[in-house]
């Protein structure tokens, strides 16, 4: 039995900002990393 609700990136209630932050986390964006 499969469910279409397993993919959290396609949740309709996710805000656009949350979507962007999730994408940045997935791709390893680290603000201020180069300011040492």
N, CA, C and O atoms as CSV, one atom per row, in Angstrom:
chain,resi,resn,atom,element,x,y,z
A,1,UNK,N,N,0.853,-1.192,0.000
A,1,UNK,CA,C,0.000,0.000,0.000
A,1,UNK,C,C,0.889,1.242,0.000
A,1,UNK,O,O,1.761,1.394,0.856
A,2,UNK,N,N,0.664,2.104,-0.944
A,2,UNK,CA,C,1.467,3.321,-1.039
A,2,UNK,C,C,0.641,4.541,-0.680
A,2,UNK,O,O,-0.586,4.541,-0.776
A,3,UNK,N,N,1.339,5.565,-0.268
A,3,UNK,CA,C,0.669,6.810,0.108
A,3,UNK,C,C,1.343,7.980,-0.596
A,3,UNK,O,O,2.566,7.998,-0.740
A,4,UNK,N,N,0.560,8.948,-1.031
A,4,UNK,CA,C,1.112,10.119,-1.691
A,4,UNK,C,C,1.511,11.198,-0.682
A,4,UNK,O,O,1.960,12.276,-1.071
A,5,UNK,N,N,1.350,10.913,0.596
A,5,UNK,CA,C,1.604,11.919,1.625
A,5,UNK,C,C,2.979,11.752,2.267
A,5,UNK,O,O,3.257,12.371,3.294
A,6,UNK,N,N,3.836,10.930,1.679
A,6,UNK,CA,C,5.148,10.687,2.259
A,6,UNK,C,C,6.163,11.771,1.903
A,6,UNK,O,O,7.154,11.948,2.612
A,7,UNK,N,N,5.928,12.487,0.829
A,7,UNK,CA,C,6.877,13.502,0.382
A,7,UNK,C,C,6.582,14.840,1.056
A,7,UNK,O,O,5.626,15.525,0.692
A,8,UNK,N,N,7.402,15.207,2.035
A,8,UNK,CA,C,7.152,16.432,2.798
A,8,UNK,C,C,7.418,17.697,1.985
A,8,UNK,O,O,6.933,18.768,2.351
A,9,UNK,N,N,8.177,17.600,0.892
A,9,UNK,CA,C,8.478,18.792,0.099
A,9,UNK,C,C,7.286,19.245,-0.734
A,9,UNK,O,O,7.299,20.354,-1.269
A,10,UNK,N,N,6.274,18.424,-0.853
A,10,UNK,CA,C,5.099,18.774,-1.650
A,10,UNK,C,C,3.872,19.076,-0.791
A,10,UNK,O,O,2.740,19.017,-1.270
A,11,UNK,N,N,4.107,19.399,0.485
A,11,UNK,CA,C,2.984,19.702,1.361
A,11,UNK,C,C,2.339,21.019,0.936
A,11,UNK,O,O,3.035,22.022,0.781
A,12,UNK,N,N,1.032,21.029,0.748
A,12,UNK,CA,C,0.352,22.240,0.280
A,12,UNK,C,C,0.355,23.372,1.303
A,12,UNK,O,O,0.215,24.537,0.929
A,13,UNK,N,N,0.513,23.048,2.596
A,13,UNK,CA,C,0.463,24.091,3.613
A,13,UNK,C,C,1.832,24.713,3.890
A,13,UNK,O,O,1.939,25.612,4.725
A,14,UNK,N,N,2.875,24.252,3.209
A,14,UNK,CA,C,4.206,24.818,3.408
A,14,UNK,C,C,4.290,26.194,2.743
A,14,UNK,O,O,3.923,26.360,1.579
A,15,UNK,N,N,4.774,27.165,3.494
A,15,UNK,CA,C,4.883,28.517,2.948
A,15,UNK,C,C,6.049,28.598,1.964
A,15,UNK,O,O,6.973,27.787,2.035
A,16,UNK,N,N,6.016,29.557,1.056
A,16,UNK,CA,C,7.130,29.718,0.114
A,16,UNK,C,C,8.466,29.946,0.826
A,16,UNK,O,O,9.501,29.454,0.376
A,17,UNK,N,N,8.444,30.684,1.926
A,17,UNK,CA,C,9.668,30.928,2.680
A,17,UNK,C,C,10.203,29.638,3.270
A,17,UNK,O,O,11.406,29.383,3.225
A,18,UNK,N,N,9.317,28.824,3.822
A,18,UNK,CA,C,9.724,27.546,4.385
A,18,UNK,C,C,10.304,26.650,3.300
A,18,UNK,O,O,11.264,25.916,3.532
A,19,UNK,N,N,9.724,26.716,2.145
A,19,UNK,CA,C,10.212,25.922,1.007
A,19,UNK,C,C,11.641,26.324,0.643
A,19,UNK,O,O,12.493,25.469,0.402
A,20,UNK,N,N,11.895,27.637,0.607
A,20,UNK,CA,C,13.232,28.141,0.287
A,20,UNK,C,C,14.237,27.729,1.353
A,20,UNK,O,O,15.336,27.280,1.028
A,21,UNK,N,N,13.870,27.877,2.620
A,21,UNK,CA,C,14.773,27.507,3.698
A,21,UNK,C,C,15.100,26.021,3.661
A,21,UNK,O,O,16.239,25.624,3.910
A,22,UNK,N,N,14.103,25.202,3.350
A,22,UNK,CA,C,14.320,23.762,3.245
A,22,UNK,C,C,15.294,23.454,2.113
A,22,UNK,O,O,16.188,22.623,2.273
A,23,UNK,N,N,15.128,24.118,0.975
A,23,UNK,CA,C,16.033,23.910,-0.158
A,23,UNK,C,C,17.465,24.305,0.217
A,23,UNK,O,O,18.412,23.595,-0.121
A,24,UNK,N,N,17.625,25.433,0.915
A,24,UNK,CA,C,18.957,25.883,1.311
A,24,UNK,C,C,19.605,24.887,2.266
A,24,UNK,O,O,20.805,24.631,2.170
A,25,UNK,N,N,18.826,24.325,3.181
A,25,UNK,CA,C,19.347,23.339,4.116
A,25,UNK,C,C,19.763,22.071,3.377
A,25,UNK,O,O,20.800,21.482,3.683
A,26,UNK,N,N,18.956,21.653,2.408
A,26,UNK,CA,C,19.267,20.441,1.659
A,26,UNK,C,C,20.573,20.574,0.888
A,26,UNK,O,O,21.342,19.618,0.788
A,27,UNK,N,N,20.822,21.764,0.341
A,27,UNK,CA,C,22.013,21.951,-0.473
A,27,UNK,C,C,23.198,22.499,0.310
A,27,UNK,O,O,24.221,22.852,-0.276
A,28,UNK,N,N,23.065,22.571,1.637
A,28,UNK,CA,C,24.198,22.902,2.488
A,28,UNK,C,C,24.599,24.365,2.502
A,28,UNK,O,O,25.774,24.667,2.709
A,29,UNK,N,N,23.670,25.281,2.290
A,29,UNK,CA,C,23.997,26.707,2.355
A,29,UNK,C,C,24.230,27.107,3.803
A,29,UNK,O,O,23.384,26.870,4.665
A,30,UNK,N,N,25.383,27.717,4.066
A,30,UNK,CA,C,25.706,28.155,5.416
A,30,UNK,C,C,26.052,29.640,5.391
A,30,UNK,O,O,27.171,30.002,5.027
A,31,UNK,N,N,25.109,30.508,5.773
A,31,UNK,CA,C,25.421,31.935,5.793
A,31,UNK,C,C,26.538,32.236,6.795
A,31,UNK,O,O,26.627,31.591,7.840
A,32,UNK,N,N,27.375,33.199,6.480
A,32,UNK,CA,C,28.472,33.643,7.338
A,32,UNK,C,C,29.596,32.616,7.457
A,32,UNK,O,O,30.491,32.784,8.286
A,33,UNK,N,N,29.567,31.560,6.649
A,33,UNK,CA,C,30.609,30.542,6.729
A,33,UNK,C,C,31.970,31.114,6.330
A,33,UNK,O,O,33.002,30.701,6.860
A,34,UNK,N,N,31.969,32.061,5.400
A,34,UNK,CA,C,33.221,32.622,4.907
A,34,UNK,C,C,33.671,33.858,5.687
A,34,UNK,O,O,34.618,34.529,5.277
A,35,UNK,N,N,33.013,34.167,6.796
A,35,UNK,CA,C,33.356,35.342,7.596
A,35,UNK,C,C,34.044,34.938,8.889
A,35,UNK,O,O,33.561,35.251,9.977
A,36,UNK,N,N,35.162,34.249,8.776
A,36,UNK,CA,C,35.850,33.793,9.981
A,36,UNK,C,C,37.082,34.632,10.250
A,36,UNK,O,O,37.791,34.393,11.228
